[in-house]
Amino acid sequence: MVISTTSMPQGHALSRAAQRMLAPLSAGFVRFMEQQSRSAEIARLRALDDADLAAQGISRDRIVYHVFRDRFWV
């Protein structure tokens, strides 16, 4: 039985170039997935009645702020 492994040395010029090209794409994908997840959460909260929202400590006019609270500097 033969086991073979091929790898590029870390810091190789090709791997650095690939990382530079893929980084913006990767970051964009992460932002897209976060937005999709947050949109679903906003829709879920908007479907609740005011009493259920109040039980969670959220007013209807603060739903978006609540979902994106980690992005606001208040």
N, C-alpha and C positions, 0 to 999 in steps of 0.2 A: 504494500500500500504506500502511495506517495501523497504527501500533503505539501502543498505549495502555497506560499503567501506572497503577495506583491503589495508593496506600499510605497508611497512617495515620502521622501523625508519631509518632516514638518518644516514649514518656512519656504518650501519650494516655490519658485516664481509663478508657476502655473496655478498652484493652489491659492496663493495670495490673490492673484488676478481673478480667479473664480469667486473667491469670497467677496471681493469688492463688487463684482457684477451681481452676485446673488443677494447681497445684503439688503439693497432697497426693495427687491422683490419680496424677500422674506418679511421685512418690516411692513410692507403693504398688505401682505396676506394676514399678518397678525392683527393689524388695524381693522381689516375687513371682518375677520372672525369676531373680534371684540364688539364691533358695531352690530353685527347680526345678533349676537347674544344679548346685547343691551336693548336692541329694538324689541326682541321677544319679551324681555322683562318689562319694558314700558307698556307693551300691549297687555300683558298679564295684569299689571297693576291698574291700568285704565279700565279693565273689565270688572274690577271689584267695585262694590258699592261703597259709598262714603263711610259707612259704619266700619266696614272691614279695613278700609284704608286708615281710619282713625285708630283702630285697634293696633295697627302697626306703627302708629305715630307719624303718618304721612298724610298731608292734605293733597287734594286733587291737583292743585296748582303747583305743587312741589314734586310731582312724580319724576319729571325729567331730571331735576336737580338731585333727587334721591338716587336715581340710577347712576348718574355721572358724578356723584359726590367725591369720588377719589380724583377727579380731574379739576375740581374747583379749588381755588385757594381762598378760603374765607376765614 
